[in-house]
Amino acid sequence: MEEVICSDETQTAALAQRIGKNTVAGDIICLKGELGAGKTHFVKGFVRAFDISPEAVSSPTFSIIHEYSGRLTIYHFDCYRLSDPREAVEIGAEEYFYGDGVCIIEWPERIESILPGHVKWIEINTINSTTRQFRLH
């Protein structure tokens, strides 16, 4: 497990971009953290590694999945509103897990029972209003 402290959004974006550069097709990145921890901001930095503008990223809370096209296709999930993993199955989420893009999932604990065994977890802990602790495993 790697632990990184980022003291501001710029450092968070740089960390996310570094992680993105080491990501390959088929990877699934799970972002676990409380409301307001910076999961969507992390995704904005992450997509830069794939030549996607951070401005294209928004929280997909109402549509569950957003798709961003770049060097690889990024599938951005927000499972906050899901109350049961079956809801994710019904919208075809599992097909994305085995596709040729990269999945990055906010609130993955809500669908953990359907996630493949090869996911990468990033826990985001709020230290103060600008500082975050990232645990990568």
ABEGO torsion letter per residue (X at the ends): XBBBBBABAAAAAAAAAAAAAABBBGBBBBBBBBBGAGAAAAAAAAAAAAGBBAAABBBAAAAGBBBBBBABBBBBBBAAABABAAAAAAAGAAAAAABABBBBBBGAAAAAAABBAABBBBBBBBABAABBBBBBX
